[in-house]
């Protein structure tokens, strides 16, 4: 079982960009981290206080507070070191998804996460791999 007490989220590109999450335990040691594509449904889940991470066997729905610190109404802004306290972590075996989901909010967050294919690159290039250089 994960012992996540705090999450840190960063997004350094536009709305099609990537975001990263670091999950920290009670003594500040990183339990896990993940890079994910920043889709509108996942942003809506964050505004409701939910984010999903995964490991090889489980999806983990993280419920967090402090969401009023997020830039409300827009996902196109940069997010630098958004830190939130974790209320609860609910783990679901990938083999049992979606059978044993506890609440409708968890189902929505998990469904949005699994539909968000995370088709991305971790490079500094744009989403289609073309670097644009203006000629003056």
ABEGO torsion letter per residue (X at the ends): XBBBABBBBBBABBAABBBBBBBBBAAGBBABBBBBBBBAAAAAAAAAGBBBBBBAABBBBBBBBGAAABBBGBAABBBBGBBBBBABBBBBBAAAOAAABABAAAAAAAAAAAABAGBBBABABBAAGBBBBBBX
